[in-house]
Amino acid sequence: PQHSVLLNTGSRMPLVGLGTYKLRGLENIMLTVDAALAAGYRHFDTAAVYRNEVEIGQALRELLPKHGLLRADIFVTSKLGPRDQGPMAPAACQRSLDQLGLEYIDLFLVHWPGTQGLRVEDPQNSGNRAQSWTALEELYSRGKFRAIGVSNYTVRHLEEVLASCKVPPAVLQVEFHPRLVQTELRALCAQRGVCFEAYSSLGTGALLSDPAVLEVAKGCGRTVAQVLLRWAVQQGIPVLPKSCNASRVQKNGQLFDFELSQEDMDKLTGLDCGQRYCWDPTSVA
Ligand code: A2P
């Protein structure tokens, strides 16, 4: 059985998903998805802006039978791109379904609080977010999206959607690693029943050379990446390691046959310094 978390929709999401940002080209995607399925991954995270929905969908359709799996055995996430916020949202949601070639998507997120082409201070950003959310709610009510959520939202954006929604977000996906522990967002998620999900658990690679993390890895005989990912899942937080290398994909998925001591957990959490390695959403209107 997959290690998973229960969403506020009543369905479960596997704790480890394959991140697919920068994964391009059908041949490459087939190899990586094949390695991930073989390593036990049952969760795949894509987005319209990754421009690989067609290939991810095709790879899954072709490879599931090889691994003796059905559509229902896997969990697929995609996201509404910032250029499609607002009036374009309904068509863009349908486009993701069509490009993936799936009857339904397990989780669909608003990728970014802002709208491409709008200045940060433009008040239309907020209206567009509301319109996008209504589009997601509509597809949720039709069963085309089994869960809906948001990504890169700050406390303010999350409170805004929680205050005005019919269907509350099931998931918040943000950058999260020992140097960015997101205390405020995690508390809000816990309080409001939103699953907090991590991306860039390796700090885009920057955490791999951190002496404290290296020391923990040495102490437990695991890779540095495994330690960083385990630190999150041991707190019940889903992770989305991305790698285009079959052997790293395999290792990154192997997180449930060891445990970090409380001392090691605290040591990693103590590295927090509010450092971001990905886009900063905090200044978005
Ligand atoms: P690669 O595709 O060559 O494996 P993040 O998820 O924090 O954004 O980091 C992703 C980056 O980390 C990718 O560039 C990926 O490169 C690299 N990476 C993924 N897994 C590992 C690993 N186990 N060890 C070292 N680097 C890794």
Residues whose N, C-alpha, C, O or C-beta is under 5 A from the ligand:
A	BS01	A2P	S200 S201 L202 G203 T204 G205 A225 L240 P241 K242 S243 C244 N245 R248
